[in-house]
């Protein structure tokens, strides 16, 4: 099934937004002081947006309407935390407007989409507070409306012009949030949710115009105090629990639900529609909050977080009986999976160009049954997802660490030195060192004409990858493989690891081995059948 240009554009935005949220996650977490200084806003925004994107990727829709429907539902079902629930409402309302708006006026359509999304987010929050992501969303929408009359006449340029104005206004509104919310000024930070929303707007500008907005200066944040918040959360008299659940209920029953939940606590957000809702509230009486849902409809996926402990008590994530140290490894082929499983790892399957989801990594962490877990993503695009999964696991009481392996061969090197008898920290350091000292390369075949660091290539050309960059363009697999290995060995090395993919024949591997034995007889060669697609050879030098 082919993907329409509109769906491809939507996915391009999703990929850029998710990458941006992954890069900014720790920064956003460090800004998180409102409504609760629990340091998880960046993580929650990432998980929420990833759920929306994953809903599209898994179903592979051919039409924009179907893709937007999946996107909105994925965001609603996957929303995490106060910020994630608000983000899901922004995305849901925006998707609905895009589906019913006038595509012949793309600039006005985008401005109306942002306006209705911001209005819907305000409506979803029981007591909207300025200086938050709501403020940033409304400022972006207002700027988008003002930009419409000045947008170029050509349809292709209208949306880019409007989104650029919205993204700039969002960044400016973010910098003003400490002037609007005292708790932010006290801590010397901007609003965390608003910062995440700026990342998403910046990704939209890049997807539509190709221009990357200027990066916000990063500041090293000292450990933040827990200020006395207006809502009283985390104080002795404030709500002690965050309660979230999905709810099947008639739309007409939601006002009554809000009236029941409102007096129980604060930070009440109810989003959704058409019979499916996501409920978020901070309370002391968890039972009363869930009972209100039962009286309204059918609550499920109930998640309760005790702020003082920051330990999830949701079903299936209790960690009291966990012990020992586990490994979670992303593997790109059947042979690689077998190698990692033989080393005792729980394997998550991945493939080139297919980002592994946070949910899959988190499920694997839980499946280890251990209270200490080391995660090897083995792919640059998967590192952010692994980091978010590890953060979520730590909320559940698991001591989790991610070693940022960017290639399968680095994962093999790390696993080779893994030792249960060491302390957790020493094991992580040793494995990280082994991965970091492994130079990595690969050989693949171009599927389209493109420009690389080594110059232009055409479909069918052989490409050599050195340390993550396409550094060689050549006529065949043997010539390119030999050059990649020579470059990897140019600064020394004792062992060459060759991981053969499904497209590598015996002659290719034999020719490479013969070359190394002839030119570098002192180098040990280890060959594995990895079974990976798209890359006939993965190469590592230690």
C-alpha positions in Angstrom: 0.0 0.0 0.0 1.5 3.3 -1.1 1.7 6.3 1.2 0.2 9.6 0.1 2.5 12.8 0.1 0.3 14.2 2.9 0.8 11.1 5.1 4.6 11.2 4.3 4.7 14.9 5.4 2.8 14.0 8.6 5.3 11.2 9.4 8.2 13.5 8.6 6.9 16.0 11.1 6.4 13.1 13.6 9.9 11.8 13.2 11.5 15.3 13.6 9.3 16.1 16.7 10.0 12.7 18.3 13.8 13.2 17.7 13.6 16.7 19.1 11.7 15.6 22.2 14.2 12.8 22.7 17.1 15.2 22.5 15.5 17.7 24.8 13.9 15.2 27.3 16.4 15.6 30.1 16.4 19.4 29.7 12.6 19.5 29.9 12.5 17.1 32.9 14.9 19.5 34.7 12.6 22.4 34.0 9.6 20.6 35.5 8.5 22.5 38.7 4.8 23.0 37.9 2.2 21.7 38.7 4.4 19.1 40.5 8.2 19.2 40.6 8.6 15.5 39.8 10.9 15.8 36.8 9.0 13.8 34.3 7.4 16.3 31.8 9.9 15.6 29.1 9.5 11.9 29.5 5.7 12.2 29.5 5.6 14.4 26.4 7.9 12.0 24.6 5.8 8.9 25.5 2.6 10.7 24.4 3.9 11.8 21.1 5.5 8.5 20.4 2.2 6.7 21.0 0.5 8.9 18.4 3.3 8.4 15.9 3.4 4.6 16.5 -0.3 4.3 15.8 0.3 5.6 12.3 3.5 3.5 11.7 1.9 0.3 12.8 -1.2 0.7 10.5 0.5 2.2 7.5 -2.6 4.2 6.3 -2.8 5.4 2.7 -5.0 8.4 3.3 -4.4 11.5 5.4 -7.8 11.2 7.1 -7.1 7.7 8.3 -3.6 8.7 9.4 -4.9 11.7 11.4 -7.7 9.5 13.0 -5.0 7.0 14.1 -2.7 9.8 15.3 -5.4 11.4 17.5 -6.5 8.1 19.0 -2.9 7.0 19.6 -2.2 10.3 21.5 -5.4 9.9 23.6 -4.6 6.3 24.5 -0.9 6.9 25.2 -1.1 10.2 27.1 1.1 10.3 30.2 1.0 12.9 33.0 -0.6 16.3 33.1 1.4 17.7 30.2 0.9 14.6 28.1 -2.9 14.7 28.5 -3.0 18.3 27.5 -0.7 17.6 24.5 -3.1 14.8 23.5 -6.0 17.2 23.5 -4.1 19.7 21.4 -3.2 16.9 18.9 -6.7 15.4 18.8 -8.5 18.8 18.2 -5.9 19.7 15.7 -6.3 16.5 13.8 -10.1 16.9 13.7 -9.8 20.4 12.2 -7.3 19.3 9.6 -9.8 16.6 8.5 -12.7 19.0 8.1 -11.0 22.2 7.0 -10.6 23.6 3.5 -7.4 22.2 1.9 -7.5 24.9 -0.8 -6.5 27.5 1.8 -3.6 25.7 3.6 -2.4 28.7 5.5 -5.8 29.5 7.0 -6.4 25.8 7.6 -3.2 25.6 9.7 -4.1 28.8 11.6 -7.6 27.5 12.3 -6.1 24.1 13.4 -3.8 25.8 15.9 -6.6 28.0 17.2 -9.1 25.3 17.8 -6.5 23.0 19.3 -5.5 25.7 21.8 -9.2 26.4 22.6 -9.8 22.7 23.2 -6.8 22.4 25.5 -8.1 25.3 27.6 -11.5 23.8 27.8 -10.1 20.4 28.9 -8.4 21.9 32.0 -10.6 22.5 35.0 -8.6 25.6 36.1 -6.4 26.9 33.3 -3.2 28.6 34.5 -1.3 31.1 32.4 2.5 30.7 32.1 2.1 27.1 31.0 1.9 25.2 27.7 -1.6 26.5 27.3 -0.3 30.0 27.1 2.4 28.9 24.6 -0.2 27.1 22.4 -2.5 30.2 22.4 0.3 32.6 21.5 1.3 30.3 18.6 -2.3 30.2 17.3 -2.7 34.0 17.5 0.5 34.5 15.6 -0.6 32.0 12.9 -3.9 33.9 12.4 -2.0 37.2 12.1 0.3 35.7 9.5 -2.3 34.4 7.2 -3.0 37.7 5.4 0.8 38.1 4.8 1.4 34.6 3.6 2.5 34.0 0.0 -0.1 33.3 -2.6 1.4 30.0 -3.7 -0.2 27.1 -1.8 3.1 25.3 -1.2 4.5 28.3 0.7 1.5 29.2 2.8 1.7 26.6 5.5 5.5 27.1 5.9 5.0 30.8 6.3 2.3 30.4 8.9 4.0 27.7 10.9 7.2 29.7 11.0 5.3 32.6 12.6 3.6 30.2 15.1 6.9 28.6 16.1 8.6 32.0 16.6 5.6 33.2 18.7 5.8 30.0 20.8 9.4 30.5 21.6 8.8 34.1 22.6 5.9 33.1 24.7 8.0 30.5 26.4 10.5 33.0 27.5 7.7 35.1 29.1 6.3 32.2 31.2 8.3 33.1 34.3 6.7 36.5 34.3 3.3 34.9 34.4 3.8 32.1 36.9 5.5 32.8 40.2 6.7 29.3 40.8 8.7 29.4 37.5 10.3 32.8 38.5 11.2 31.4 41.9 13.0 28.4 40.3 14.6 30.5 37.5 13.1 28.3 34.7 10.7 28.5 31.9 7.6 26.2 31.7 8.6 22.6 31.0 5.4 21.8 29.0 5.8 25.0 27.0 9.4 24.0 26.2 8.2 20.7 24.9 5.5 22.4 22.8 8.2 24.6 21.2 10.1 21.5 20.2 7.1 20.2 18.4 6.4 23.6 16.6 10.1 23.8 15.6 9.8 20.3 14.1 6.8 21.4 12.1 8.7 24.4 10.8 11.6 22.1 9.7 9.3 19.6 8.1 7.4 22.2 6.1 10.2 24.6 5.2 13.4 22.5 5.5 14.9 25.2 7.8 15.9 24.3 11.3 14.9 27.0 13.8 17.7 28.3 16.1 18.3 26.1 19.1 17.4 27.5 22.5 20.5 28.1 24.6 21.0 25.2 27.0 21.6 26.1 30.6 23.1 23.9 33.3 20.4 23.7 35.9 21.4 23.3 39.5 19.3 20.8 41.5 15.9 22.7 41.8 14.2 23.3 45.1 10.7 22.1 45.7 9.0 25.5 45.9 5.7 26.1 47.6 3.3 25.7 44.7 0.0 27.5 44.4 -1.8 24.2 44.2 -0.1 22.9 47.3 1.1 19.7 45.6 3.9 17.8 47.4 3.2 19.8 50.6 1.8 18.0 53.7 -1.7 19.4 52.9 -1.6 18.9 49.2 -2.8 16.0 47.0 -0.5 13.0 47.4 -1.4 11.0 44.3 -1.7 11.4 40.6 -4.6 9.3 39.2 -5.0 8.6 35.5 -7.3 6.3 33.7 -9.0 5.7 30.3 -12.8 5.9 30.4 -15.5 4.5 28.1 -18.4 6.9 28.8 -21.1 8.9 27.0 -20.0 12.4 26.1 -23.0 13.8 27.9 -21.9 12.3 31.2 -18.5 14.1 31.3 -19.6 17.4 32.8 -21.0 15.4 35.8 -17.7 13.6 36.1 -15.8 16.8 36.2 -18.1 18.2 38.9 -17.3 15.1 41.0 -13.6 15.1 40.5 -13.0 18.8 40.9 -13.6 19.0 44.6 -11.3 16.0 45.2 -8.1 17.7 44.3 -6.5 19.7 41.5 -4.8 19.5 38.1 -8.0 18.0 36.7 -7.8 17.4 33.0 -10.4 15.4 31.0 -9.8 15.0 27.3 -11.3 12.9 24.5 -14.7 12.5 22.9 -16.9 10.0 20.9 -17.2 7.8 24.0 -13.4 7.5 24.8 -11.8 9.8 27.4 -8.5 10.2 29.3 -8.9 11.4 32.9 -6.1 13.0 34.9 -6.4 14.4 38.4 -4.2 14.9 41.6 -6.0 13.7 44.7 -5.6 12.3 48.2 -8.6 9.9 47.9 -7.7 7.6 45.1 -10.7 5.4 45.7 -13.1 8.4 45.3 -11.4 9.4 42.0 -11.7 5.9 40.6 -15.3 5.5 41.9 -16.3 8.7 40.1 -15.2 7.0 36.9 -17.1 3.8 37.7 -20.3 5.8 38.3 -19.8 7.5 34.9 -18.7 4.6 32.7 -16.0 2.0 32.5 -12.6 3.1 33.7 -9.5 1.0 32.7 -5.7 1.2 32.6 -5.9 2.9 36.0 -2.5 4.3 36.9 -1.7 5.7 40.4 1.5 7.5 41.2 2.4 8.5 44.8 4.3 11.8 44.5 6.4 11.2 47.6 7.8 7.9 46.2 7.4 8.3 42.5 6.6 4.6 42.1 4.0 3.4 39.7 1.4 1.2 41.3 -0.3 0.2 38.0 -1.1 -3.4 37.3 1.7 -5.5 36.0 4.5 -3.2 37.1 5.0 -4.1 40.8 8.7 -4.6 41.4 8.7 -6.0 45.0 9.8 -9.5 43.9 12.4 -8.4 41.4 16.1 -9.3 41.9 19.3 -9.7 39.9 20.6 -7.9 36.9 19.1 -8.2 33.4 20.1 -7.1 29.9 17.7 -5.7 27.3 19.2 -5.6 23.8 17.8 -4.4 20.5 18.7 -6.9 17.7 18.4 -6.3 14.0 18.3 -9.9 12.8 17.5 -13.5 13.8 21.2 -14.5 14.2 22.0 -11.4 16.3 18.9 -12.1 18.4 20.2 -15.6 19.1 23.6 -14.3 20.1 22.2 -11.8 22.5 19.7 -14.3 23.9 22.6 -16.8 24.5 24.2 -14.1 26.6 21.0 -14.0 28.8 19.5 -10.9 27.3 15.8 -10.1 26.7 15.7 -9.2 23.0 13.7 -6.5 21.3 13.5 -6.9 17.6 14.4 -3.9 15.4 15.4 -3.3 11.8 17.2 -0.6 9.9 14.9 2.4 9.4 12.3 1.1 11.9 12.6 2.9 15.2 11.9 0.6 18.2 9.2 1.9 20.4 9.6 3.0 24.0 6.8 0.6 24.9 8.6 -2.4 23.5 11.8 -1.6 25.4 9.9 -1.0 28.6 8.0 -4.3 28.3 11.4 -6.0 27.8 12.8 -4.3 31.0 9.8 -5.6 32.9 10.2 -9.1 31.3 13.7 -9.5 32.8 12.2 -9.8 36.3 15.3 -8.0 37.6 15.7 -4.9 39.8 18.8 -3.9 37.9 18.7 -3.7 34.1 21.2 -2.5 31.4 19.7 -1.6 28.0 21.7 -1.7 24.7 19.8 0.1 21.9 22.3 -0.7 19.3 21.0 2.0 16.9 21.2 5.8 17.0 17.5 6.2 16.4 16.6 4.0 19.3 18.7 5.6 22.0 16.1 8.2 22.9 13.4 5.6 23.1 15.6 3.5 25.4 16.4 6.5 27.6 12.7 7.2 28.1 11.9 3.6 28.7 14.6 3.5 31.4 13.2 6.6 33.0 9.8 5.0 33.1 11.3 1.8 34.6 13.0 3.8 37.3 9.6 5.2 38.2 8.6 1.6 38.8 11.5 0.9 41.1 14.0 -0.6 38.6 17.5 0.6 38.5 17.9 1.0 34.8 20.9 2.3 32.7 21.2 2.8 29.0 24.6 2.3 27.3 24.3 4.4 24.1 25.4 1.8 21.6 24.9 3.1 18.1 25.5 -0.2 16.2 25.0 -3.9 16.6 28.7 -4.6 16.8 29.1 -2.2 19.7 26.3 -4.1 21.5 28.2 -7.4 20.9 31.4 -5.8 22.4 29.5 -4.6 25.4 27.8 -8.0 26.0 31.1 -9.8 25.8 32.4 -8.0 28.9 29.2 -8.1 30.9 29.7 -9.6 34.3 27.0 -10.2 37.0 29.7 -10.4 39.7 30.6 -6.8 39.4 28.7 -3.9 41.0 26.1 -2.4 38.8 28.1 0.8 38.3 31.3 -1.0 37.4 29.4 -3.3 35.0 27.9 -0.2 33.2 31.3 1.5 33.0 33.1 -1.6 31.7 30.4 -2.3 29.1 30.3 1.4 28.1 34.1 1.4 27.6 34.0 -1.7 25.5 31.3 -0.3 23.3 33.0 3.1 23.0 36.3 1.5 22.0 34.6 -0.4 19.1 34.9 1.4 15.8 32.0 0.5 13.6 31.2 0.3 9.9 28.8 -1.3 7.5 28.2 -2.1 3.8 24.9 -1.5 2.1 23.4 -0.8 -1.3 21.8 2.5 -2.2 18.0 2.3 -2.9 17.8 5.7 -4.5 19.9 8.6 -5.9 21.3 10.7 -3.2 24.1 13.0 -2.0 26.5 11.5 0.6 29.6 12.6 2.4 31.6 10.7 -0.2 29.7 12.4 -3.1 26.7 11.5 -5.2 25.4 8.0 -5.5 22.9 6.3 -7.7 20.4 3.5 -6.9 22.3 0.2 -6.9 25.7 1.7 -5.9 27.5 0.1 -3.0 27.9 2.4 0.1 30.4 2.1 2.9 29.5 3.3 6.3 32.3 4.4 8.7 31.4 5.5 12.2 27.8 6.2 11.1 28.5 8.3 8.0 28.3 7.2 4.3 31.9 7.6 3.6 32.5 5.4 0.5 30.7 5.0 -2.8 31.9 2.0 -4.8 31.1 -0.5 -7.6 30.6 -3.7 -5.6 30.4 -5.2 -2.1 33.9 -6.6 -2.0 35.7 -3.4 -3.0 33.7 -1.3 -0.6 33.9 -3.8 2.3 37.7 -3.9 1.9 38.0 -0.1 2.0 35.7 0.1 5.1 37.8 -2.4 7.0 41.1 -0.7 6.0 39.7 2.6 7.3 38.6 1.0 10.6 42.0 -0.7 11.0 44.0 2.4 10.0 44.3 3.5 13.7 45.0 0.0 15.0 42.9 -2.9 16.3 43.2 -6.4 17.6 39.9 -8.0 16.5 37.6 -7.6 13.5 34.0 -8.6 14.0 32.1 -9.4 10.8 28.3 -9.8 11.1 26.9 -11.2 7.9 23.4 -10.2 6.7 20.9 -12.1 4.6 22.4 -10.6 1.4 26.0 -11.5 2.0 27.3 -14.7 0.3 30.2 -16.9 1.3 32.4 -15.4 -1.5 32.1 -11.9 0.0 33.0 -12.9 3.5 35.9 -15.1 2.2 37.3 -12.3 0.1 37.2 -9.9 3.1 38.9 -12.5 5.4 41.6 -13.1 2.8 42.4 -9.4 2.5 42.7 -9.0 6.2 44.9 -12.0 6.7 47.1 -10.8 3.9 47.5 -7.2 5.0 46.9 -7.4 8.8 47.8 -11.0 9.9 47.9 -10.0 13.6 44.2 -9.1 13.6 41.8 -11.8 14.9 38.6 -12.2 12.7 35.3 -13.3 14.2 32.3 -13.9 11.8 28.7 -14.2 12.9 25.6 -14.8 10.9 23.4 -11.9 12.0 20.5 -12.3 9.6 20.0 -8.5 9.3 18.3 -6.9 6.3 19.6 -4.1 4.1 23.2 -4.3 5.4 25.1 -7.3 3.9 27.9 -6.6 6.4 28.2 -5.0 9.8 31.8 -4.5 10.9 33.5 -3.7 14.1 37.1 -3.2 15.2 38.2 -3.5 18.8 
